[in-house]
Amino acid sequence: MLVFLVATSGDPNLDAIKPVIDLINTWITIAQALVGSIGALAFVLAFLWKMTSVDSRSITQAKQWIQRIVVGTIGVEMASSLVKILAGSIHTGG
């Protein structure tokens, strides 16, 4: 859809894709809020699970969950940065 809008616009001003970029930014903001709140709670619970576990297998599983939470959080932040970079690279004419 984005390629179609750009290909058919005919003018160098790409205001037609601005709503799409705004929508993507909105969804990323929502994802950041969810990851921030749910991720923080999950991180605390996984950390408590790791600290209170006596079984080595359980400790290993808790460490793996902590790693997944951290990687997921970094992924959402990277997506936000990527969208800002891509949106800033669009030539809007003028």
C-alpha positions in Angstrom: 0.0 0.0 0.0 2.8 2.4 0.9 4.6 1.8 -2.4 1.3 2.3 -4.3 0.8 5.7 -2.6 4.3 6.8 -3.4 4.2 5.5 -7.0 0.9 7.2 -7.8 1.3 10.5 -6.1 3.2 12.1 -9.0 4.4 15.0 -7.0 7.5 15.0 -4.8 5.4 16.0 -1.8 4.7 12.7 0.1 2.0 14.0 2.4 -0.2 11.0 1.4 1.9 8.7 3.5 1.9 10.9 6.6 -1.2 9.2 8.1 0.5 5.9 7.6 3.6 7.1 9.4 1.5 8.6 12.2 -0.3 5.3 12.6 2.9 3.3 12.8 4.2 5.8 15.4 1.0 5.4 17.4 1.3 1.6 17.4 4.9 1.8 18.5 4.1 4.1 21.3 1.4 1.7 22.5 3.8 -1.2 22.2 6.4 0.7 24.2 3.9 1.4 26.9 2.8 -2.3 27.1 6.3 -3.5 27.1 7.3 -1.0 29.7 4.5 -1.9 32.1 4.1 -5.6 31.5 7.8 -6.1 30.9 8.7 -4.4 34.2 6.3 -6.6 36.1 7.5 -9.7 34.3 11.1 -8.8 35.0 10.5 -8.3 38.7 8.6 -11.6 38.9 11.3 -13.5 37.0 14.0 -11.9 39.2 12.1 -12.9 42.4 11.7 -16.4 40.9 15.4 -16.6 40.4 16.3 -15.4 43.8 13.9 -17.7 45.7 14.6 -20.8 43.6 16.6 -23.6 45.1 16.6 -25.9 42.1 19.3 -25.2 39.6 17.0 -26.0 36.6 14.5 -23.5 37.9 17.2 -20.8 38.3 18.3 -21.5 34.7 14.7 -21.1 33.4 14.3 -17.8 35.3 17.6 -16.5 33.8 16.3 -17.4 30.3 13.0 -15.5 31.0 14.9 -12.5 32.2 17.0 -12.6 29.0 13.8 -12.9 26.8 12.3 -9.9 28.6 15.4 -7.8 28.1 15.7 -8.7 24.4 12.0 -8.0 23.8 12.3 -4.6 25.4 15.4 -3.7 23.3 13.5 -4.9 20.2 10.6 -2.5 20.8 13.1 0.4 21.3 14.9 -0.5 18.2 11.7 -0.6 16.2 10.8 2.9 17.5 14.2 4.3 16.4 14.0 2.6 13.0 10.6 4.1 12.3 11.8 7.6 13.3 14.9 7.2 11.0 12.8 5.9 8.1 10.2 8.6 8.5 12.9 11.3 8.7 14.6 10.0 5.5 11.5 10.6 3.4 12.0 13.6 1.1 8.8 15.8 1.4 9.7 18.3 -1.3 10.5 21.9 -0.9 
